[in-house]
């Protein structure tokens, strides 16, 4: 499951081995393990992100174009 670290949101720091993504209409920031990059389900999300945004993301960070519930459902199966 993706972890949301509220203290990280304000400081913009991400622990080693993790990266931040922005999800949903409200662009919630989630900090997730780098290991997710190898998971086929997450690669599907990355493909959708590329289709929608190319390599220009509105937040300056990686934006995943799905709602938060879908994102949490997908990432919860990756552990």
C-alpha positions as CSV (number, residue, x, y, z in Angstrom):
1,X,0.0,0.0,0.0
2,X,1.2,3.5,-0.7
3,X,2.0,5.4,2.4
4,X,1.0,9.0,2.9
5,X,3.4,10.9,5.1
6,X,1.8,14.2,6.0
7,X,5.0,15.6,7.5
8,X,6.8,14.8,4.2
9,X,4.2,16.8,2.3
10,X,5.2,20.1,4.0
11,X,8.9,19.5,3.9
12,X,9.0,17.9,0.4
13,X,11.7,15.5,1.6
14,X,11.4,11.9,0.5
15,X,13.3,9.1,2.3
16,X,15.9,7.1,0.5
17,X,14.3,4.3,-1.5
18,X,11.0,6.1,-2.0
19,X,9.6,8.7,-4.4
20,X,6.6,11.0,-4.4
21,X,3.7,10.9,-6.8
22,X,0.6,13.1,-7.1
23,X,-2.8,11.5,-7.5
24,X,-6.4,12.5,-8.1
25,X,-8.2,15.7,-8.6
26,X,-6.8,17.3,-5.5
27,X,-3.2,16.1,-6.4
28,X,-2.7,14.3,-3.1
29,X,1.0,13.5,-2.6
30,X,1.9,9.9,-1.8
31,X,5.4,8.7,-1.0
32,X,5.9,5.1,-2.3
33,X,8.7,2.6,-2.5
34,X,11.0,2.7,-5.6
35,X,10.4,-1.0,-5.9
36,X,6.9,-0.3,-7.2
37,X,8.5,0.8,-10.5
38,X,9.1,-2.8,-11.4
39,X,5.5,-3.9,-10.8
40,X,3.4,-4.4,-13.9
41,X,0.3,-2.7,-12.4
42,X,2.3,0.4,-11.5
43,X,3.9,0.3,-15.0
44,X,0.3,0.5,-16.4
45,X,-0.3,3.6,-14.3
46,X,2.9,5.1,-15.5
47,X,1.8,4.4,-19.1
48,X,-1.5,6.2,-18.5
49,X,0.5,9.1,-17.0
50,X,2.7,9.3,-20.1
51,X,-0.3,9.2,-22.4
52,X,-2.0,12.0,-20.5
53,X,0.9,14.3,-19.6
54,X,3.8,13.2,-21.7
55,X,6.9,14.3,-19.7
56,X,5.4,17.6,-18.6
57,X,3.6,17.1,-15.3
58,X,1.6,20.0,-13.9
59,X,2.8,19.7,-10.3
60,X,6.5,19.4,-11.3
61,X,6.4,15.9,-10.0
62,X,5.1,12.6,-11.3
63,X,1.3,12.8,-11.7
64,X,-0.8,9.6,-11.8
65,X,-4.1,10.2,-13.7
66,X,-6.5,8.2,-11.6
67,X,-8.6,8.7,-8.5
68,X,-7.1,8.1,-5.1
69,X,-9.2,5.0,-4.4
70,X,-8.0,3.3,-7.5
71,X,-4.4,4.2,-6.8
72,X,-4.6,2.9,-3.2
73,X,-6.3,-0.3,-4.5
74,X,-3.5,-0.9,-7.1
75,X,-0.7,-0.1,-4.7
76,X,-2.1,-2.2,-1.9
77,X,-1.6,-5.3,-4.0
78,X,2.1,-4.6,-4.6
79,X,3.4,-5.6,-1.1
